[in-house]
Structures are given as structure tokens and as C-alpha cells.
Amino acid sequence: AASDPTGFVAGLSVPVVLDEVQRVPDLLLAIKVRVDRDPAPGQFLLTLAQPTQEAEQRDHHDRRRKQAADHRPTLECPVTTIEKQQCG
């Protein structure tokens, strides 16, 4: 897998579980390319023994977005109701 990540991923029969994928970071790009070509869901289940730096940054970004979203005012009625009539 480490010497030819693209060839390794191309030769896999899906669905497949790849454990501790962080050990060969180039696998992530190879998997992305394959999924971009065939976006069918459920092809790959990836596990990480420890978070990658990219995952930690994404998690931090997601937490910040959630914090920002938590401070938005809520609607008093659903958007579909607003389109049909005024709330109140």
C-alpha cells in the first residue's frame, strides 16, 4: 500500500474496511480519487488509531462553526410556513 497507494486502492474490492489508514497518508488521496470517479456510498470504511493533523483542524473548524450557529436567532415558524404566510 505504501509503495503504490493508487494501485492498491484500484485493486480493492468494495465494500472494504481499511484500518489505521493514517499509517499511509497517501492512501487518503488515492481513496479520494477513486470516490470522485465513483461516488457510490458505502465503499470505504476508514479507521484511525489517532487523529491526523488535518482531522484535528477540521474538527476545530466544525466546533467553531457550531458555536457560531448556536448564536443565530431561531425562527418562530418553519421556513415553509413563512413562504406561504406570515408567522404570528
N, CA and C of each residue as an Amber inpcrd file, in Angstrom:
protein
   264
   0.8250000  -1.1990000   0.0000000   0.0000000   0.0000000   0.0000000
   0.8650000   1.2580000   0.0000000   1.9490000   1.2650000   0.7620000
   2.7870000   2.4590000   0.8650000   3.5500000   2.7320000  -0.4330000
   3.9740000   1.6740000  -1.1200000   4.7750000   1.8870000  -2.3260000
   3.9310000   2.2870000  -3.5310000   2.6540000   1.9180000  -3.5700000
   1.7690000   2.2510000  -4.6880000   0.3320000   2.4120000  -4.1840000
   0.0440000   3.5170000  -3.4870000  -1.3000000   3.6980000  -2.9290000
  -2.4020000   3.6790000  -3.9850000  -2.1520000   4.2860000  -5.1380000
  -3.1740000   4.3310000  -6.1860000  -3.4690000   2.9370000  -6.7110000
  -2.4350000   2.1680000  -6.9690000  -2.6230000   0.7950000  -7.4330000
  -3.2880000  -0.0730000  -6.3860000  -2.9120000   0.1200000  -5.1340000
  -3.5080000  -0.6290000  -4.0380000  -5.0060000  -0.3760000  -3.9700000
  -5.4010000   0.8940000  -3.9860000  -6.8190000   1.2550000  -3.8890000
  -7.5750000   0.7920000  -5.1290000  -6.9520000   0.8940000  -6.2930000
  -7.6140000   0.4670000  -7.5310000  -7.8990000  -1.0300000  -7.5160000
  -7.0590000  -1.8070000  -6.8410000  -7.2360000  -3.2460000  -6.8030000
  -8.1700000  -3.7540000  -5.7280000  -8.7010000  -2.8640000  -4.9130000
  -9.5770000  -3.2860000  -3.8190000 -10.9830000  -3.6020000  -4.3160000
 -11.5740000  -4.6520000  -3.7630000 -12.9920000  -4.9310000  -3.9660000
 -13.7470000  -4.2330000  -2.8430000 -14.7870000  -3.5130000  -3.2040000
 -15.5510000  -2.7770000  -2.1960000 -16.8630000  -3.4900000  -1.9440000
 -17.4410000  -3.3580000  -0.7780000 -17.0030000  -2.5110000   0.3350000
 -15.7810000  -3.0900000   1.0380000 -14.9910000  -2.1940000   1.6310000
 -13.7570000  -2.5960000   2.2880000 -13.5290000  -1.7360000   3.5330000
 -12.9290000  -2.3540000   4.5450000 -12.5320000  -1.6360000   5.7580000
 -11.0240000  -1.4930000   5.7220000 -10.5350000  -0.2650000   5.8810000
  -9.1010000  -0.0070000   5.9590000  -8.8080000   0.5040000   7.3600000
  -8.0470000  -0.2590000   8.0970000  -7.7440000   0.0480000   9.4860000
  -6.4530000   0.8490000   9.5850000  -6.4330000   1.8160000  10.4740000
  -5.2690000   2.6650000  10.7490000  -4.6980000   3.2740000   9.4740000
  -5.5820000   3.8630000   8.6890000  -5.2110000   4.4360000   7.4000000
  -4.2020000   5.5810000   7.5460000  -4.0780000   6.1490000   8.7340000
  -3.1320000   7.2370000   8.9350000  -1.6810000   6.7780000   8.7830000
  -1.4590000   5.4830000   8.8370000  -0.0880000   4.9600000   8.6800000
   0.4300000   5.1390000   7.2560000  -0.4600000   5.2670000   6.2890000
  -0.0790000   5.5050000   4.8910000  -0.9260000   6.6840000   4.3930000
  -0.5140000   7.8950000   4.7280000  -1.3330000   9.0760000   4.4010000
  -1.6750000   9.2130000   2.9170000  -0.8180000   8.7130000   2.0340000
  -1.1010000   8.8180000   0.6020000  -2.3240000   7.9940000   0.1920000
  -2.7420000   7.0640000   1.0430000  -3.9560000   6.3060000   0.7510000
  -5.1790000   7.2190000   0.6970000  -5.1940000   8.2530000   1.5230000
  -6.3590000   9.1410000   1.5610000  -6.5920000   9.8020000   0.2120000
  -5.5220000  10.2690000  -0.4290000  -5.6660000  10.8890000  -1.7520000
  -6.1050000   9.8480000  -2.7790000  -5.5300000   8.6510000  -2.7220000
  -5.9060000   7.5940000  -3.6550000  -7.3860000   7.2180000  -3.4900000
  -7.8480000   7.1640000  -2.2550000  -9.2640000   6.8620000  -1.9950000
 -10.1370000   7.9940000  -2.5160000  -9.7090000   9.2270000  -2.2910000
 -10.4750000  10.3890000  -2.7750000 -10.6360000  10.3360000  -4.2930000
  -9.5640000  10.0260000  -5.0000000  -9.6170000   9.9440000  -6.4580000
 -10.6080000   8.8650000  -6.8910000 -10.5640000   7.7140000  -6.2330000
 -11.4830000   6.6230000  -6.5960000 -12.9300000   7.0050000  -6.3040000
 -13.1670000   7.6280000  -5.1670000 -14.5360000   8.0280000  -4.8150000
 -15.0220000   9.1530000  -5.7250000 -14.1190000  10.0360000  -6.1520000
 -14.5170000  11.0760000  -7.1080000 -14.9700000  10.4570000  -8.4240000
 -14.3320000   9.3500000  -8.8180000 -14.7170000   8.6650000 -10.0620000
 -16.0150000   7.8840000  -9.8990000 -16.2250000   7.3050000  -8.7220000
 -17.4390000   6.5120000  -8.4420000 -17.9400000   6.8970000  -7.0530000
 -18.8500000   7.8640000  -6.9770000 -19.2880000   8.3820000  -5.6690000
 -20.3240000   7.5250000  -4.9400000 -20.4770000   6.2700000  -5.3190000
 -21.4470000   5.4010000  -4.6340000 -21.1130000   5.3370000  -3.1440000
 -22.1090000   5.5010000  -2.2850000 -21.8450000   5.4790000  -0.8420000
 -21.4950000   4.0800000  -0.3440000 -20.7800000   4.0260000   0.7610000
 -20.5090000   2.7790000   1.4470000 -19.3560000   1.9620000   0.9040000
 -18.5070000   2.5530000   0.0780000 -17.3970000   1.8030000  -0.4960000
 -16.2730000   1.5680000   0.5050000 -15.9940000   2.5870000   1.3210000
 -14.8510000   2.5400000   2.2220000 -15.2700000   2.8700000   3.6460000
 -14.7710000   2.0850000   4.5840000 -14.8760000   2.4120000   5.9960000
 -13.4450000   2.5560000   6.4830000 -13.0860000   3.7540000   6.9030000
 -11.7210000   4.0460000   7.3190000 -11.6650000   4.1980000   8.8260000
 -10.6470000   3.6310000   9.4320000 -10.4420000   3.8210000  10.8640000
  -9.0950000   4.4880000  11.0790000  -9.0240000   5.2570000  12.1340000
  -7.7830000   5.9420000  12.5190000  -7.4790000   5.5910000  13.9630000
  -6.2550000   5.1810000  14.2230000  -5.8610000   4.9110000  15.5970000
  -5.6370000   6.2150000  16.3540000  -5.2210000   7.2250000  15.6300000
  -5.0170000   8.5410000  16.2300000  -5.4350000   9.5770000  15.1940000
  -5.9400000  10.7150000  15.6260000  -6.3880000  11.7180000  14.6700000
  -5.2130000  12.2830000  13.8670000  -5.4560000  12.5250000  12.5890000
  -4.4560000  13.1890000  11.7730000  -4.5270000  14.6840000  12.0520000
  -3.4940000  15.4010000  11.6900000  -3.4840000  16.8450000  11.9030000
  -4.6240000  17.5040000  11.1280000  -4.8680000  17.0240000   9.9140000
  -5.9600000  17.5830000   9.1120000  -7.3060000  17.3570000   9.7860000
  -7.5070000  16.1690000  10.3410000  -8.7670000  15.8660000  11.0300000
  -8.9300000  16.7540000  12.2540000  -7.8480000  16.9670000  12.9880000
  -7.9270000  17.8290000  14.1660000  -8.2840000  19.2510000  13.7660000
  -7.7030000  19.7540000  12.6610000  -8.0220000  21.1010000  12.1930000
  -9.4740000  21.1900000  11.7530000  -9.9520000  20.1540000  11.0430000
 -11.3440000  20.1460000  10.5850000 -12.2950000  20.1160000  11.7740000
 -11.9750000  19.2750000  12.7860000 -12.8160000  19.2100000  13.9770000
 -12.8720000  20.5570000  14.6790000 -11.7150000  21.2280000  14.7640000
 -11.6740000  22.5460000  15.3960000 -12.5570000  23.5180000  14.6090000
 -12.4560000  23.4760000  13.2690000 -13.2590000  24.3530000  12.4180000
 -14.7530000  24.0490000  12.5980000 -15.1070000  22.7440000  12.6380000
 -16.5080000  22.3650000  12.8220000 -17.0470000  22.8440000  14.1630000
 -16.2290000  22.7370000  15.2210000 -16.6690000  23.2220000  16.5420000
 -16.9020000  24.7270000  16.5040000 -16.0260000  25.4660000  15.8080000
 -16.2050000  26.9230000  15.7170000 -17.4720000  27.2620000  14.9360000
 -17.7390000  26.5190000  13.8500000 -18.9620000  26.7660000  13.0800000
 -20.1790000  26.4750000  13.9290000 -20.1450000  25.4030000  14.7100000
 -21.2670000  25.0650000  15.5690000 -21.4880000  26.1600000  16.6070000
 -20.4030000  26.6830000  17.1740000 -20.5350000  27.7620000  18.1410000
 -21.1940000  28.9700000  17.4920000 -20.7860000  29.2900000  16.2620000
 -21.3790000  30.4230000  15.5610000 -22.8550000  30.1580000  15.2800000
 -23.1750000  28.9270000  14.8770000 -24.5630000  28.5820000  14.5750000
 -25.4330000  28.6340000  15.8220000 -24.8830000  28.2880000  16.9670000
 -25.6450000  28.2930000  18.2050000 -26.0940000  29.7000000  18.6070000
 -25.4400000  30.7120000  18.0630000 -25.7670000  32.0860000  18.4430000
 -26.7200000  32.7650000  17.4600000 -27.1320000  32.0530000  16.4300000
 -28.0710000  32.6360000  15.4750000 -29.4750000  32.6290000  16.0630000
 -30.2600000  33.6260000  15.7600000 -31.6400000  33.6120000  16.2600000
 -32.4300000  32.4990000  15.5950000 -33.3770000  31.9380000  16.3070000
 -34.1970000  30.8660000  15.7480000 -35.4670000  31.4560000  15.1530000
 -35.9960000  30.7870000  14.1540000 -37.2460000  31.2260000  13.5410000
 -38.4080000  30.8130000  14.4310000 -39.4410000  31.6260000  14.4390000
 -40.6160000  31.2960000  15.2350000 -41.5200000  30.3110000  14.5220000
 -41.3360000  30.1560000  13.2130000 -42.1150000  29.1720000  12.4760000
 -41.2340000  28.6050000  11.3660000 -41.5760000  27.4420000  10.8340000
 -40.7500000  26.8260000   9.8050000 -40.6860000  27.6600000   8.5410000
 -39.6190000  27.5230000   7.7880000 -39.4330000  28.2900000   6.5590000
 -40.5830000  28.0290000   5.5980000 -41.0740000  26.8050000   5.5120000
 -42.1750000  26.5110000   4.5950000 -43.4010000  27.3280000   4.9770000
 -43.6270000  27.5680000   6.2640000 -44.7620000  28.3810000   6.7120000
 -44.5590000  29.8350000   6.3210000 -43.3160000  30.3200000   6.4510000
 -43.0190000  31.7130000   6.1180000 -43.3030000  31.9660000   4.6470000
 -42.9590000  30.9850000   3.7730000 -43.1900000  31.1680000   2.3350000
 -44.6550000  31.2440000   2.0270000 -45.5080000  30.5420000   2.7710000
 -46.9370000  30.5050000   2.4870000 -47.6960000  31.6480000   3.1510000
 -47.2800000  32.0170000   4.3420000 -47.9720000  33.0680000   5.0770000
 -47.0350000  33.6400000   6.1250000 -47.4280000  34.7290000   6.7000000
 -46.6160000  35.3030000   7.7640000 -46.8570000  34.5500000   9.0530000
 -45.8160000  34.4930000   9.8630000 -45.9690000  33.8850000  11.1860000
 -46.7270000  34.8370000  12.0690000 -47.3480000  34.3040000  13.0600000
 -47.9130000  35.2100000  14.0090000 -49.1850000  34.8120000  14.4950000
